[in-house]
Amino acid sequence: MSAPTLTRISLAALVAATGVAMAAAPATAHPKPPKTVLVRLVSINDFHGNLEPPTGSGGAIVNESGVSVPAGGAAYLATHLKSLAGQNENGTVVVGAGDLIGATPLISAAYHDEPTVELLGNLGLEVSSVGNHEFDEGIDELRRVQDGGCHPVDGCSPAGRWRGASYEYLAANVLKEKNDRYALPPVAVKKVGGVKVGFIGLVTRTTPTIVTASGIAGLKFAEEVESGNRAASLLRRAGVKAIVALVHEGDQITPNQSPDACPVTPGAGSRIAQGLSADVDLVIMGHSHQAYICKTKDPAGQDRYYTQGSSFGRVLTTVDFQVDKKTGEVVRSSVTPDNHVVTRDVTPDATTAAFVQTWKDRVATVANKPIGKITADLGRAGGQTGETPLGDVIADAQLEATKTGGGAEIALMNPGGVRADLTYAQSGSEGDGVVTYGEAFTVQPFNNLMQVVTLTGARLDALLEQQWQNGGAITRILQPSASLTYTMNLSQPIGSRVSDIKINGTPVTDTQEIRVAANNFLVGGGDGFSVFKEGTNLWSGPLDIDALVAYLGAHSPVAPPATARITLAG
């Protein structure tokens, strides 16, 4: 593949814009000026539009002392960010590592995430990599969010014509299929204290498997390391030698560790952090919703940090480093990263609180509408089988919504699409046990279409075996409706772990034809479940959020089901 052609940026323009040719400063008397400039970065990743303090397990995090504390909320985030950004007299660059929007609560999603983008701009965000969720509504919508204009279908929000983001999205490995040109700018350059710092944006190359096909139509997602190295070379040719990669990819960790520890299980994040060329001084990551600060060796044997700051605005990452004024290079030994928990024991920023309240008031009529009741928390935490109470309820809701028109016999829900817990305690003034539309939407925010396809019993078995991928490095347990039961044996090799599949208590045969309901993301082969694409007789029905709302309304109060649909053997 030939090197991509830049859009909105050329080498000559980059050189001009960043002032590579700089006038020499006049000689001065004692004391001699410092030979380096202190640069501070503050980063945020996977914010997902959490303007209000997140609830449930997504609203707490283990701090540096090993204690789980409430964290997040835009007004608290603003207070922490302003404090951290104000500690460097040379100025601070606020950056992002993707998934700032997409899969957002109703307060943001109802207005196509314009409130979140505006807020982040107000807080000083200057540049961010794209994440996979930035593509949820497609590249054209992402460009509208970036550049401005009212939504082509829903029109302008209550705030009027959208002016566009005040920060820039970068994507050095997202190319147009038709000509291999960059779909978005690959790099950006910022000045801090007179020195230039270059930023590269990268997003996980697995994006086509975790975003609906319509969201990435016409795009290619190239390998991250090769693309990042090409972008770093571009910056070096423009005279920019202090280089930071903003990467929407990351690793999993051993849970309940300090956010400043490095308890990672090496995966895609570590691969990228180790593989990027020695021209890259620092790697700031996202995607896996974990908090860690790790150090590795770059290809030249130098120490290089890679970091991630959890999700939902619960952690801000600061990175301080010195840049040599003469050479423009980062002094690697000076790099000092730190993860700061966004605690709620500070005074919330009044301006941000008022901003959030404005949008909360605008969406209140819809968001605060009671739709049902629950008897206890419905959570996403599961046992050894990976089955969860909330996942079961959602699968039951989807089956009920697709039986009549689609003839569904079973339903399967991808666990990554369950974005929050439903908590028994009231989140506002609705009363304990009452579920509002806004709370349900936070759980199911994608507006995916419910679909039904026909699979044989043998292909259903093959589909369930795809819950273990990449040699077992990835496990995604599909949440089953009550009509489906089976046994899982983790001691067996991958491909032979599922047995005793039954529908309503009757064993499934290999040749039996089964109507299987799932959202359009899964039916399109999302999350690596390629067997779904073999399904026949496609039927499309209601939105997934509508299915959940209808189910809660019809069956209230809903109690947490026993997670016994999957039996563990061996």
C-alpha angles and dihedrals in degrees: 000000000000120000111277120254115241122247120207089001138065131181091250092048091047091052091049095044095049096044100237090174103065128178116246115251117241119258115268135200126240133346097055114229116251116270093223138046122223112231124192125196124190114195137191129186138184094012091157093194096292096164092155120054107278117241136213119022090336090063099062138056138183110258131212090279093055094253122130109234135178109263142174138039125138097252091053091042090055092052093050094043095051090050094049095043093050095058097082117070090203091060134255133255114218111208139176136214101208142272090076086139134026126067087044134158118265094261087070104022094056088067098039091260095294091133092056094046091049092049093051090050090050089054092055104260108165107174139005140175114241118252128209091261092058084073096053092108096031137261094287091057091046089054090050090052088050099043105027140243134123122288110274093229108024097035126210123348122238087270091065131237111004112245097198133246119311089212129063129242117219130199119171094172101044111096137176110252094220099057110002091244120145111270090206133012111289099206144019133193128215131185122226120180091341097308126107124237120190124209128203122198120213132170130196112280087222091072093110089060096049102039126065113266092245090057095061100031111146094015137107125205110211128202109286103225097049091045092047092050091051090052092047089053089053091053093047091052087054091054096257109134104163102080132179125187117214103201128184095207131083151159135264120245143206100267130245096033130135111277087235094057128092106228094147128151100222111249140129093327094055090045091057095041091054097040104050112102122267088255088078110082102186139014120211112190144189141164102087094068092230133130119227145133114211138172127212139162120264119220090273092055096253123137113259128181125220120189144179131192108210115243147276093045094293095127136033118198120213122195121187123190141159122241119203108238094212101045100025089226126136114247095232094201089060097058109119119178126185134178114220119198112227095230124188095225092092129085107272114240106261097212093050092045090054091048092052092046091054092057092040089056091048094055097034098101091061100030098051097049110120111233103172148325138259129200096217141353115309104208142181096228112112139183129241093304094054092235113138135194094238092044090054093050092050092049090050090050092050093049092051091050094051104039100087103043101023101033091231117182099180136013131210127196126197110235094222090063092062098086105177143009124258105233126203093218113086117258093202132351098311094103133250114301094017116124117208127203090248091055092048090048091053087057094047107024103151102081089223119177119244112235137178128210135175119247129172119240089254092053091046087056090049090049092053090049088059089071085091113058139173093027092311095308089117124046121184113171112202111225109238131215117239090259092067125070132166144154125251123200113190092188090068123086118268108274092038103058101099125074143148095042111186136178113207088343096307118117115247119235125213094245097042114117114228130189107224123193123207138140120278091255091063095038087056090058097263122168089023096295093135094160088075089069089064090064119118136206095038116206125185125206140159130338116275092241090053090051091053093046092050093048095050090048094050099044106035129181092044116195124204106268121230108262094230103119091099115051120204117221133178 
